[in-house]
């Protein structure tokens, strides 16, 4: 009876294991063994980096209870990882050094390389998130368990508290740097000069001198402000300030960042509307600073509508002064496409009116030329003149050729040739 029960237990256990293996997506021990054998082959061939990566693949979890090649794979990976990782680090290839140290189980060295990569992206909130997740994972006991063979082969490992502290300080420092860049980008000098540029543009496209002055002024402005549009930079840095607050995991910083973001965006919008409405683009920028804030929809709509009304009024004033190109831009900001099109049509009509005398003169000249060429006698006379000119040219060429030959003959005679 006991024998039957034992057999039944074995059969039941086998069925359960078989069911577990059937449910496991892999990898299996067979896969680990194949990776290990491939690693041995690569190492014999001198393909050390490929061997290291294959050893790493041979380590870790397999669907069966025991991975029989894990310890050997980790033992062979450790010296390779240290040698190859050190070489990559010395050559300045930080990313590769991180990967090779990691594959060899030298997690402290890998952390150093990881932090170098992170510092290079210290102004990106996403880099902080990646670093935080990296060290959160490293700090779990499951990391020690899952990498037990590698840690045994390469040496004891615990995350460096100094590196963790550096990561956790990133949001506050990143916020401060973004705030400084934003303050530098939002330049009133740029705004004043841009308004002056817009207001001094030529209104008459037929005035060649005025158009040339406008082009020169635009080139000088573009040369002075070669970097990215300061207002676009300001908006981007404001968003970065806000993201540091949202993703920093610090409630105090989150409140500080949101308050600074809202205050600056609101101040910029008001300043543009009140002092720099002389350029349509700046009114459009003011609306952008308003819509990027987390205001109630009704407040956002009201403030945007007020700016559009201001733009429409300025468009009417520019149109009254026959500054139709400027008026069209204001109407575009106001969202009045009909008035914008009408202003541009007036601009074209004005240009055509001023050019009409030249057009008429050109048409008269063309008519006179056509009339002359339609007279057979004049056409014949022109042909005779052309033929006479051709013969005269041929005669000149012949005379020059004869003179050159005579001079050559005389030179030969003198030289006794």
PADOGU-616824 format. One record per residue (C-alpha): residue number from 1; residue in three letters; y, x, z. Coordinates in Angstrom, 1 decimal. Example, Ala and Ser with C-alpha at 12.3 -4.5 7.8 and 13.67 -1.06 7.14 Angstrom:
PADOGU-616824
<1 'ALA' <-4.5 12.3 7.8>>,
<2 'SER' <-1.1 13.7 7.1>>,
end
This chain:
PADOGU-616824
<1 'UNK' <0.0 0.0 0.0>>,
<2 'UNK' <2.3 2.8 0.9>>,
<3 'UNK' <1.5 4.6 -2.3>>,
<4 'UNK' <2.4 1.5 -4.3>>,
<5 'UNK' <5.7 1.2 -2.4>>,
<6 'UNK' <6.5 4.8 -3.1>>,
<7 'UNK' <5.8 4.4 -6.7>>,
<8 'UNK' <7.9 1.3 -6.8>>,
<9 'UNK' <10.7 3.1 -5.1>>,
<10 'UNK' <10.6 6.0 -7.6>>,
<11 'UNK' <10.5 3.6 -10.5>>,
<12 'UNK' <13.4 1.6 -9.0>>,
<13 'UNK' <15.4 4.8 -8.5>>,
<14 'UNK' <14.7 6.0 -12.0>>,
<15 'UNK' <15.8 2.7 -13.3>>,
<16 'UNK' <19.0 2.9 -11.3>>,
<17 'UNK' <19.7 6.4 -12.5>>,
<18 'UNK' <19.0 5.5 -16.0>>,
<19 'UNK' <21.3 2.5 -15.7>>,
<20 'UNK' <24.0 4.7 -14.2>>,
<21 'UNK' <23.7 7.2 -17.0>>,
<22 'UNK' <23.8 4.5 -19.6>>,
<23 'UNK' <27.1 3.3 -18.1>>,
<24 'UNK' <28.6 6.8 -17.9>>,
<25 'UNK' <30.8 7.7 -20.9>>,
<26 'UNK' <30.0 11.4 -20.5>>,
<27 'UNK' <30.2 14.3 -20.6>>,
<28 'UNK' <26.5 15.0 -19.8>>,
<29 'UNK' <24.8 18.1 -18.5>>,
<30 'UNK' <23.6 18.8 -22.1>>,
<31 'UNK' <27.3 18.9 -23.2>>,
<32 'UNK' <28.1 21.3 -20.4>>,
<33 'UNK' <25.2 23.6 -21.3>>,
<34 'UNK' <26.3 23.6 -25.0>>,
<35 'UNK' <29.8 24.6 -23.9>>,
<36 'UNK' <28.4 27.3 -21.7>>,
<37 'UNK' <26.2 28.8 -24.5>>,
<38 'UNK' <29.2 28.6 -26.9>>,
<39 'UNK' <31.3 30.5 -24.4>>,
<40 'UNK' <28.7 33.2 -24.0>>,
<41 'UNK' <28.6 33.6 -27.8>>,
<42 'UNK' <32.3 33.8 -28.1>>,
<43 'UNK' <32.5 36.4 -25.4>>,
<44 'UNK' <29.9 38.6 -27.1>>,
<45 'UNK' <31.9 38.3 -30.4>>,
<46 'UNK' <35.1 39.4 -28.6>>,
<47 'UNK' <36.7 36.0 -29.0>>,
<48 'UNK' <37.8 36.0 -25.4>>,
<49 'UNK' <40.4 33.2 -25.4>>,
<50 'UNK' <37.9 30.8 -27.0>>,
<51 'UNK' <35.3 31.9 -24.6>>,
<52 'UNK' <37.6 31.2 -21.6>>,
<53 'UNK' <38.3 27.7 -22.8>>,
<54 'UNK' <34.7 27.0 -23.4>>,
<55 'UNK' <33.8 28.2 -19.9>>,
<56 'UNK' <36.4 25.9 -18.5>>,
<57 'UNK' <34.9 23.0 -20.5>>,
<58 'UNK' <31.5 23.9 -19.1>>,
<59 'UNK' <32.8 23.4 -15.6>>,
<60 'UNK' <33.5 20.1 -13.7>>,
<61 'UNK' <32.0 16.7 -13.6>>,
<62 'UNK' <29.0 15.6 -15.6>>,
<63 'UNK' <27.2 12.3 -15.5>>,
<64 'UNK' <24.1 13.7 -13.9>>,
<65 'UNK' <24.4 14.5 -10.1>>,
<66 'UNK' <24.4 18.3 -10.6>>,
<67 'UNK' <26.1 20.6 -13.2>>,
<68 'UNK' <23.7 23.6 -13.2>>,
<69 'UNK' <26.0 25.9 -15.3>>,
<70 'UNK' <29.3 25.2 -13.4>>,
<71 'UNK' <29.1 28.1 -11.0>>,
<72 'UNK' <28.2 30.6 -13.6>>,
<73 'UNK' <30.9 29.3 -16.0>>,
<74 'UNK' <33.5 29.5 -13.3>>,
<75 'UNK' <32.4 33.1 -12.3>>,
<76 'UNK' <32.8 34.3 -15.9>>,
<77 'UNK' <36.0 32.4 -16.5>>,
<78 'UNK' <37.8 33.9 -13.5>>,
<79 'UNK' <38.2 37.5 -14.6>>,
<80 'UNK' <38.9 36.4 -18.2>>,
<81 'UNK' <41.6 34.0 -17.1>>,
<82 'UNK' <43.3 36.7 -15.0>>,
<83 'UNK' <43.2 39.3 -17.7>>,
<84 'UNK' <44.3 37.0 -20.6>>,
<85 'UNK' <46.9 35.2 -18.5>>,
<86 'UNK' <48.5 38.4 -17.3>>,
<87 'UNK' <48.7 39.7 -20.9>>,
<88 'UNK' <50.3 36.4 -22.1>>,
<89 'UNK' <52.8 36.5 -19.1>>,
<90 'UNK' <53.8 40.1 -20.0>>,
<91 'UNK' <54.3 39.1 -23.6>>,
<92 'UNK' <56.7 36.3 -22.5>>,
<93 'UNK' <54.4 33.5 -23.7>>,
<94 'UNK' <54.8 31.4 -20.5>>,
<95 'UNK' <53.1 28.3 -21.9>>,
<96 'UNK' <50.0 30.2 -23.0>>,
<97 'UNK' <49.9 32.1 -19.7>>,
<98 'UNK' <49.9 28.8 -17.8>>,
<99 'UNK' <47.0 27.5 -19.9>>,
<100 'UNK' <44.9 30.7 -19.5>>,
<101 'UNK' <45.5 31.1 -15.7>>,
<102 'UNK' <44.6 27.4 -15.4>>,
<103 'UNK' <41.4 27.8 -17.4>>,
<104 'UNK' <40.4 30.8 -15.2>>,
<105 'UNK' <41.0 28.9 -12.0>>,
<106 'UNK' <44.0 31.0 -10.9>>,
<107 'UNK' <46.0 28.0 -9.9>>,
<108 'UNK' <48.7 29.8 -7.9>>,
<109 'UNK' <49.5 32.0 -11.0>>,
<110 'UNK' <49.4 28.9 -13.2>>,
<111 'UNK' <51.9 27.2 -10.8>>,
<112 'UNK' <54.3 30.1 -11.2>>,
<113 'UNK' <54.1 29.8 -15.0>>,
<114 'UNK' <54.5 26.0 -14.7>>,
<115 'UNK' <57.7 26.4 -12.7>>,
<116 'UNK' <59.1 28.8 -15.3>>,
<117 'UNK' <58.6 26.1 -17.9>>,
<118 'UNK' <60.1 23.5 -15.6>>,
<119 'UNK' <63.2 25.5 -14.8>>,
<120 'UNK' <63.8 25.8 -18.6>>,
<121 'UNK' <64.1 22.0 -18.6>>,
<122 'UNK' <65.8 21.6 -15.2>>,
<123 'UNK' <68.4 19.2 -16.7>>,
<124 'UNK' <65.8 16.7 -17.9>>,
<125 'UNK' <64.7 14.1 -15.4>>,
<126 'UNK' <61.4 13.9 -17.3>>,
<127 'UNK' <60.7 17.5 -16.3>>,
<128 'UNK' <61.1 16.6 -12.7>>,
<129 'UNK' <58.7 13.8 -13.0>>,
<130 'UNK' <56.1 16.0 -14.6>>,
<131 'UNK' <56.6 18.7 -11.9>>,
<132 'UNK' <56.3 16.2 -9.1>>,
<133 'UNK' <53.1 14.7 -10.6>>,
<134 'UNK' <51.7 18.3 -11.1>>,
<135 'UNK' <52.1 19.3 -7.4>>,
<136 'UNK' <51.2 15.8 -6.1>>,
<137 'UNK' <47.9 16.2 -7.9>>,
<138 'UNK' <47.5 19.8 -6.6>>,
<139 'UNK' <48.0 18.7 -3.0>>,
<140 'UNK' <45.2 16.2 -3.0>>,
<141 'UNK' <41.9 17.1 -1.4>>,
<142 'UNK' <40.2 15.7 -4.5>>,
<143 'UNK' <41.7 18.6 -6.4>>,
<144 'UNK' <40.0 21.1 -4.1>>,
<145 'UNK' <36.7 19.2 -4.5>>,
<146 'UNK' <36.9 18.8 -8.3>>,
<147 'UNK' <37.7 22.5 -8.8>>,
<148 'UNK' <35.6 23.9 -6.0>>,
<149 'UNK' <33.6 26.2 -8.3>>,
<150 'UNK' <36.7 27.6 -9.9>>,
<151 'UNK' <38.5 28.1 -6.6>>,
<152 'UNK' <35.4 29.9 -5.1>>,
<153 'UNK' <35.3 32.2 -8.1>>,
<154 'UNK' <39.1 32.9 -8.4>>,
<155 'UNK' <40.1 32.8 -4.7>>,
<156 'UNK' <41.5 30.3 -2.2>>,
<157 'UNK' <44.3 28.1 -3.3>>,
<158 'UNK' <46.9 25.8 -1.8>>,
<159 'UNK' <50.2 24.8 -3.5>>,
<160 'UNK' <53.2 27.0 -2.5>>,
<161 'UNK' <55.5 24.9 -0.3>>,
<162 'UNK' <58.5 26.8 -1.7>>,
<163 'UNK' <57.7 25.6 -5.2>>,
<164 'UNK' <57.3 22.1 -4.0>>,
<165 'UNK' <60.6 22.3 -2.2>>,
<166 'UNK' <62.3 23.6 -5.3>>,
<167 'UNK' <60.9 20.6 -7.3>>,
<168 'UNK' <62.0 18.1 -4.8>>,
<169 'UNK' <65.6 19.6 -4.9>>,
<170 'UNK' <65.8 19.1 -8.6>>,
<171 'UNK' <67.2 15.6 -8.7>>,
<172 'UNK' <70.2 16.3 -6.5>>,
<173 'UNK' <71.0 19.5 -8.4>>,
<174 'UNK' <70.4 17.9 -11.8>>,
<175 'UNK' <72.7 15.1 -10.9>>,
<176 'UNK' <75.5 17.5 -9.9>>,
<177 'UNK' <75.2 19.5 -13.1>>,
<178 'UNK' <75.2 16.3 -15.2>>,
<179 'UNK' <78.3 15.1 -13.4>>,
<180 'UNK' <80.1 18.4 -14.1>>,
<181 'UNK' <79.1 18.3 -17.8>>,
<182 'UNK' <80.3 14.8 -18.1>>,
<183 'UNK' <83.7 15.5 -16.5>>,
<184 'UNK' <84.2 18.5 -18.9>>,
<185 'UNK' <83.2 16.4 -21.9>>,
<186 'UNK' <85.6 13.5 -21.3>>,
<187 'UNK' <88.7 15.4 -22.3>>,
<188 'UNK' <92.1 13.7 -22.5>>,
<189 'UNK' <93.3 16.6 -24.6>>,
<190 'UNK' <90.7 15.6 -27.2>>,
<191 'UNK' <91.8 11.9 -26.9>>,
<192 'UNK' <95.5 12.7 -27.4>>,
<193 'UNK' <94.9 14.9 -30.4>>,
<194 'UNK' <92.6 12.4 -32.0>>,
<195 'UNK' <95.1 9.6 -31.7>>,
<196 'UNK' <97.8 11.9 -33.2>>,
<197 'UNK' <95.5 12.7 -36.0>>,
<198 'UNK' <94.8 9.0 -36.8>>,
<199 'UNK' <98.4 8.0 -36.5>>,
<200 'UNK' <99.5 10.8 -38.9>>,
<201 'UNK' <97.1 10.0 -41.6>>,
<202 'UNK' <98.5 9.3 -45.1>>,
<203 'UNK' <98.8 5.6 -45.9>>,
<204 'UNK' <99.5 6.1 -49.6>>,
<205 'UNK' <96.5 7.5 -51.4>>,
<206 'UNK' <98.7 8.3 -54.4>>,
<207 'UNK' <100.9 10.6 -52.4>>,
<208 'UNK' <99.1 13.9 -53.2>>,
<209 'UNK' <101.1 16.0 -50.7>>,
<210 'UNK' <100.6 13.5 -47.9>>,
<211 'UNK' <96.9 13.3 -48.6>>,
<212 'UNK' <96.7 17.1 -48.6>>,
<213 'UNK' <98.4 17.3 -45.2>>,
<214 'UNK' <96.0 14.7 -43.9>>,
<215 'UNK' <93.0 16.7 -45.1>>,
<216 'UNK' <94.4 19.9 -43.6>>,
<217 'UNK' <94.9 18.2 -40.3>>,
<218 'UNK' <91.4 16.8 -40.3>>,
<219 'UNK' <90.0 20.3 -41.0>>,
<220 'UNK' <92.0 21.9 -38.2>>,
<221 'UNK' <90.9 19.2 -35.8>>,
<222 'UNK' <87.2 19.5 -36.8>>,
<223 'UNK' <87.4 23.3 -36.4>>,
<224 'UNK' <88.9 23.0 -32.9>>,
<225 'UNK' <86.4 20.4 -31.7>>,
<226 'UNK' <83.3 21.8 -33.4>>,
<227 'UNK' <80.9 20.6 -30.7>>,
<228 'UNK' <79.3 17.2 -30.5>>,
<229 'UNK' <81.6 14.2 -30.2>>,
<230 'UNK' <82.9 14.5 -26.6>>,
<231 'UNK' <82.7 10.7 -26.0>>,
<232 'UNK' <79.0 10.7 -27.1>>,
<233 'UNK' <78.4 13.7 -24.8>>,
<234 'UNK' <80.1 11.8 -22.0>>,
<235 'UNK' <77.9 8.7 -22.5>>,
<236 'UNK' <74.7 10.8 -22.6>>,
<237 'UNK' <75.6 12.7 -19.4>>,
<238 'UNK' <76.4 9.5 -17.6>>,
<239 'UNK' <73.0 8.2 -18.5>>,
<240 'UNK' <71.5 11.4 -17.3>>,
<241 'UNK' <73.3 11.1 -13.9>>,
<242 'UNK' <71.9 7.6 -13.6>>,
<243 'UNK' <68.4 8.6 -14.5>>,
<244 'UNK' <68.4 11.3 -11.8>>,
<245 'UNK' <69.2 8.7 -9.3>>,
<246 'UNK' <66.5 6.3 -10.6>>,
<247 'UNK' <63.8 8.9 -10.8>>,
<248 'UNK' <64.6 11.2 -7.9>>,
<249 'UNK' <62.7 9.3 -5.3>>,
<250 'UNK' <65.7 9.5 -3.0>>,
<251 'UNK' <67.4 6.2 -2.0>>,
<252 'UNK' <70.6 7.9 -1.0>>,
<253 'UNK' <70.9 9.8 -4.3>>,
<254 'UNK' <70.0 6.6 -6.2>>,
<255 'UNK' <73.0 4.8 -4.6>>,
<256 'UNK' <75.3 7.8 -5.2>>,
<257 'UNK' <74.3 8.2 -8.8>>,
<258 'UNK' <74.6 4.5 -9.6>>,
<259 'UNK' <78.0 4.3 -8.0>>,
<260 'UNK' <79.3 7.4 -9.8>>,
<261 'UNK' <77.9 6.2 -13.1>>,
<262 'UNK' <79.5 2.8 -12.8>>,
<263 'UNK' <82.8 4.2 -11.6>>,
<264 'UNK' <83.2 6.8 -14.3>>,
<265 'UNK' <82.1 4.4 -17.1>>,
<266 'UNK' <84.6 1.8 -15.9>>,
<267 'UNK' <87.5 4.3 -15.6>>,
<268 'UNK' <86.8 5.7 -19.0>>,
<269 'UNK' <86.9 2.2 -20.6>>,
<270 'UNK' <90.2 1.3 -18.8>>,
<271 'UNK' <91.8 4.6 -19.8>>,
<272 'UNK' <90.9 4.3 -23.5>>,
<273 'UNK' <92.2 0.7 -23.6>>,
<274 'UNK' <95.5 1.5 -21.8>>,
<275 'UNK' <96.4 4.9 -23.1>>,
<276 'UNK' <94.5 5.7 -26.3>>,
<277 'UNK' <94.4 2.4 -28.3>>,
<278 'UNK' <96.2 4.2 -31.1>>,
<279 'UNK' <92.8 5.0 -32.6>>,
<280 'UNK' <90.4 2.2 -33.5>>,
<281 'UNK' <87.4 4.4 -32.7>>,
<282 'UNK' <88.5 4.8 -29.1>>,
<283 'UNK' <88.7 1.1 -28.6>>,
<284 'UNK' <85.1 0.9 -29.9>>,
<285 'UNK' <84.2 3.6 -27.4>>,
<286 'UNK' <85.8 1.6 -24.6>>,
<287 'UNK' <83.4 -1.3 -25.4>>,
<288 'UNK' <80.5 1.1 -25.3>>,
<289 'UNK' <81.5 2.3 -21.8>>,
<290 'UNK' <81.6 -1.3 -20.7>>,
<291 'UNK' <78.3 -2.5 -22.2>>,
<292 'UNK' <76.4 0.5 -20.8>>,
<293 'UNK' <77.1 -0.7 -17.2>>,
<294 'UNK' <74.9 -3.2 -15.4>>,
<295 'UNK' <77.5 -5.9 -15.2>>,
<296 'UNK' <77.0 -9.6 -15.2>>,
<297 'UNK' <76.8 -10.8 -18.8>>,
<298 'UNK' <79.8 -13.1 -18.4>>,
<299 'UNK' <81.9 -10.1 -17.1>>,
<300 'UNK' <80.8 -7.9 -19.9>>,
<301 'UNK' <81.4 -10.5 -22.6>>,
<302 'UNK' <84.9 -11.2 -21.2>>,
<303 'UNK' <86.0 -7.6 -21.2>>,
<304 'UNK' <84.6 -6.9 -24.7>>,
<305 'UNK' <86.3 -10.0 -26.0>>,
<306 'UNK' <89.6 -8.8 -24.5>>,
<307 'UNK' <89.3 -5.5 -26.3>>,
<308 'UNK' <88.4 -7.2 -29.6>>,
<309 'UNK' <91.5 -9.3 -29.2>>,
<310 'UNK' <93.6 -6.2 -28.6>>,
<311 'UNK' <92.1 -4.6 -31.7>>,
<312 'UNK' <92.9 -7.7 -33.8>>,
<313 'UNK' <96.5 -7.6 -32.6>>,
<314 'UNK' <96.9 -3.9 -33.4>>,
<315 'UNK' <95.4 -4.6 -36.8>>,
<316 'UNK' <98.0 -7.3 -37.5>>,
<317 'UNK' <100.8 -4.8 -36.4>>,
<318 'UNK' <99.4 -2.1 -38.7>>,
<319 'UNK' <99.1 -4.6 -41.6>>,
<320 'UNK' <102.7 -5.6 -41.1>>,
<321 'UNK' <103.7 -2.0 -41.5>>,
<322 'UNK' <101.6 -1.8 -44.7>>,
<323 'UNK' <99.2 0.6 -43.0>>,
<324 'UNK' <96.2 -1.2 -44.5>>,
<325 'UNK' <93.5 1.4 -44.0>>,
<326 'UNK' <94.3 1.6 -40.3>>,
<327 'UNK' <94.5 -2.2 -40.1>>,
<328 'UNK' <91.1 -2.5 -41.6>>,
<329 'UNK' <89.6 -0.2 -39.0>>,
<330 'UNK' <91.1 -2.2 -36.2>>,
<331 'UNK' <89.7 -5.4 -37.7>>,
<332 'UNK' <86.3 -3.8 -37.9>>,
<333 'UNK' <86.5 -3.2 -34.1>>,
<334 'UNK' <87.6 -6.8 -33.6>>,
<335 'UNK' <84.6 -8.0 -35.6>>,
<336 'UNK' <86.8 -9.7 -38.2>>,
<337 'UNK' <85.1 -8.7 -41.5>>,
<338 'UNK' <87.3 -11.1 -43.6>>,
<339 'UNK' <90.5 -9.5 -42.4>>,
<340 'UNK' <89.1 -6.0 -42.8>>,
<341 'UNK' <88.1 -6.7 -46.4>>,
<342 'UNK' <91.5 -8.3 -47.1>>,
<343 'UNK' <93.3 -5.2 -45.7>>,
<344 'UNK' <91.2 -2.9 -47.9>>,
<345 'UNK' <92.0 -5.0 -51.0>>,
<346 'UNK' <95.7 -4.8 -50.2>>,
<347 'UNK' <95.4 -1.0 -49.9>>,
<348 'UNK' <93.7 -0.8 -53.3>>,
<349 'UNK' <96.3 -3.1 -54.9>>,
<350 'UNK' <99.1 -1.1 -53.5>>,
<351 'UNK' <97.6 2.1 -54.9>>,
<352 'UNK' <97.1 0.4 -58.3>>,
<353 'UNK' <100.7 -0.7 -58.3>>,
<354 'UNK' <102.0 2.8 -57.6>>,
<355 'UNK' <99.7 4.3 -60.2>>,
<356 'UNK' <100.5 1.7 -62.9>>,
<357 'UNK' <103.4 3.7 -64.5>>,
<358 'UNK' <101.0 6.7 -65.0>>,
<359 'UNK' <98.3 4.4 -66.2>>,
<360 'UNK' <100.7 2.8 -68.7>>,
<361 'UNK' <101.9 6.2 -69.9>>,
<362 'UNK' <98.4 7.4 -70.4>>,
<363 'UNK' <97.5 4.3 -72.3>>,
<364 'UNK' <100.6 4.7 -74.6>>,
<365 'UNK' <99.6 8.3 -75.3>>,
<366 'UNK' <96.1 7.3 -76.1>>,
<367 'UNK' <97.4 4.7 -78.5>>,
<368 'UNK' <99.6 7.2 -80.2>>,
<369 'UNK' <96.8 9.6 -80.6>>,
<370 'UNK' <94.6 6.9 -82.0>>,
<371 'UNK' <97.3 5.9 -84.4>>,
<372 'UNK' <97.8 9.5 -85.6>>,
<373 'UNK' <94.1 10.0 -86.2>>,
<374 'UNK' <93.8 6.8 -88.1>>,
<375 'UNK' <96.4 8.1 -90.7>>,
<376 'UNK' <94.3 9.8 -93.5>>,
<377 'UNK' <97.2 12.0 -94.6>>,
<378 'UNK' <97.7 13.4 -91.1>>,
<379 'UNK' <94.0 13.9 -90.7>>,
<380 'UNK' <93.9 15.8 -94.0>>,
<381 'UNK' <96.8 17.9 -93.0>>,
<382 'UNK' <95.1 18.8 -89.7>>,
<383 'UNK' <92.0 19.8 -91.6>>,
<384 'UNK' <94.0 22.0 -94.0>>,
<385 'UNK' <95.7 23.7 -91.0>>,
<386 'UNK' <92.3 24.3 -89.4>>,
<387 'UNK' <90.9 25.8 -92.7>>,
<388 'UNK' <94.0 28.0 -93.1>>,
<389 'UNK' <93.6 29.3 -89.5>>,
<390 'UNK' <89.9 30.0 -90.2>>,
<391 'UNK' <90.7 32.1 -93.3>>,
<392 'UNK' <93.4 34.0 -91.5>>,
<393 'UNK' <91.0 34.9 -88.7>>,
<394 'UNK' <88.4 36.1 -91.2>>,
<395 'UNK' <91.0 38.2 -93.0>>,
<396 'UNK' <92.1 39.7 -89.6>>,
<397 'UNK' <88.5 40.5 -88.7>>,
<398 'UNK' <87.8 42.2 -92.2>>,
<399 'UNK' <91.0 44.3 -91.9>>,
<400 'UNK' <90.0 45.4 -88.4>>,
<401 'UNK' <86.5 46.3 -89.6>>,
<402 'UNK' <87.9 48.4 -92.5>>,
<403 'UNK' <90.4 50.2 -90.2>>,
<404 'UNK' <87.6 51.0 -87.8>>,
<405 'UNK' <85.4 52.4 -90.6>>,
<406 'UNK' <88.2 54.5 -92.0>>,
<407 'UNK' <89.0 56.0 -88.5>>,
<408 'UNK' <85.3 56.8 -88.1>>,
<409 'UNK' <85.0 58.5 -91.5>>,
<410 'UNK' <88.1 60.6 -90.7>>,
<411 'UNK' <86.7 61.6 -87.3>>,
<412 'UNK' <83.4 62.7 -89.0>>,
<413 'UNK' <85.3 64.7 -91.6>>,
<414 'UNK' <87.3 66.5 -88.9>>,
<415 'UNK' <84.2 67.4 -86.9>>,
<416 'UNK' <82.4 68.6 -90.1>>,
<417 'UNK' <79.6 66.1 -89.8>>,
end
